[in-house]
Amino acid sequence: MAESDPYEVLGVKKDASDKEITRAYRRLAKRFHPDKNDDPAAEDRMKRINAAYEKIDSPEKRQKYDQESQMRNMFGGRGGNPFGGGNPFGGGNPFGGGGGSMEDMLSGLFGGGGMRGQGGGMGGQGRRQQRAQQVQKGADLTAYLDLSISQAEEGGKRPFKIRRLEKDGMGGVSSTPKTLSVNIKSGIVHGTVMRLKKMGHEHPKGEAGDLNLTIRIDPGENRRWEGDSIVQLVEVNYSTLLLGGKVRITTPNGKSGNLNILANSRVGDRQRMKGKGYAGGDLDLEFIIAESSELSPEQISALKELQKVGL
C-alpha cells in the first residue's frame, strides 16, 4: 500500500509554513475527533490525520521527510534506501576491490568531480590528470526560512538552522548542526529561493556544494497564498449573505474595519481590496459560513420559521 502524503492528508501545500501546517491539523482535529463527530468513519480519518501530522510536526521531522521523499521520487524506490538495495554501487562492499577508487566512490556520493570511466581509452595517468583538473564538490543542500508577514515586510538579518556534512579532519565528513543568518530584502516574495554559495554539504576531498534557501511567509490564520496574492477567509452569517450587511475583518497588516456584504452573496464569493495585502499587494476576501457551536433558543425558533417558508 502506497504511503500517504502528509501534505495531502492535511490539505496544505508543500511550501506551507510550519505554522500553517499546525493550524491545518488543529482544524481537522476539531472536525473529525470522535468525541465531536458521530460519523463511524471519523475515527479512522482522525488516525490518518494524526499519522500525517506526526511525520511533519517539527522542522526536523519535516526536513527528514522531505529529503526522503525527494530521494524516492528521484530514484523511483519505495523503501528507505532510494537505490533499492544495500549498496548504491551494486557490489557487496562499496569501497572494496573491483569497484573503483575511493575518489570515484566519493564522487558518486557527493555529487561532483570526475566520474570513473570518463575519458574512454585514456590510461591510468590520463584519468588521474583528468581528476586533478576537475574540482570535486559536495551535494547541494535545501533549507527553509519561515517568516511572519511583518518580518518579511521589515526585512533585515534573520537566523535559520541547518544540518550539513562537514569535514571531520580525518579524511571523512560528519553531520553537523549549524545556525546561519541571511539578509532578507524588505518585501521579499513568498517562495523566493536564495542560493548561498558553498554553504551546502562539504566534500571530503573537495569544496562544499551550495545551499538553496526557500523563503516561506506565513500568511496568518484563515489565510492562504494563491500565487503572489493572499486569500483571506471571512466568516459571514447566512442571514447576512442573503440580506446584506457588515462584518468585521482584520487585514494582514493588522488593521481592522467593516466589510460591506452585498445582498444575495454566496459562499465562495470574493471581494478584492486593492493594496491591502502583503507588501502593498491586493487582498482577496472569500466568504464562508460562520460556524456556530451552539444555537440559542431564539435562533432555533427563527430557523424553524424560515424552514416553514421554504428557506
Steps between C-alpha positions, in 0.01 A plus 500: 500500500642837397600735778262792551635845427466694830457828314203362306342347812526832685387700197801732478751582230856373523627858534270572798666643808531288814232714667260443210543125540429519872186708441378257233548208738304674777212580265478140385533364853214724612286373214575126506579420863271209602387694807355769272404300191252209508586381149637141521772595252621792714719285724690352204533843341638639828760222514617593149514868596707424812737274305547765232567778749747287694719477189539877461407651838845652557756665270739206555243232417376697203848545357566127539172408329553747215853374433394135504202578277726683255736203485212258439374717216847527349575130503154346483547297818242428766713410798743693715788434259439696179741275312286191562774293664756493773772658287443792262795385287374147437771302683532342842747763626485842335861569593639152430698374202373507146265790564726794416709730714392683817490822297256343256272383779500835678436675170183298458393558858570872520388613159809649337833442336608262229320168475688180437483388139507849348775537248435177310828349389727712717737312727528530875722808477250677276217428742706627793577821314132543415403459866763753603351756262144451626390637835302259712196659659261406780130464442272804508284542810138615523377700802204723590452826686152577638407865546192681623351767276642777719847341495494463122381858446763632741789297357840492665728230634324174592644181655419145390625151586635225276680169533771434246797271437829659599859373481595318817878550472559127440425481130126459542189703579254512789152645543522833682222739617555864402327830566540744212353840417397667177402854401137515388393770259196697619187367327665180382270278293354187659676193357819684405801265483829654612814316385782524754828398340709229669265470799375153406653162587879490504692246292775314691747565219355809336287808554151544642181497298248784509208563732158570350298693759125530432314788666158402637279787618223400739181679381331462840184342637226432240725619217682323217721586207377486141799591290632831632166600656339417833147363526331560836193307613224716645230341716155638414167408657254340259248778554763763416587317178135513395401845624832683495671676787840555656764272654813592691832394346870544573737526204851345489656832608298488824247771415131434576187633337149416378445317173177560308328178392265535205155341515467158333868420545608135498755282671819522294434851369795736525569867546838650412660770712761688301831554676390332825697177458863416559753772413234720337351222289132418466300302755221265390226443758311171459166444676431192709209420734562601859490192720296505818590252772158518664181673389295704744128422544418822313719397204347153488151651503589743221648221287185293542293792375729536200468129436125536485523756220749295301833652604 
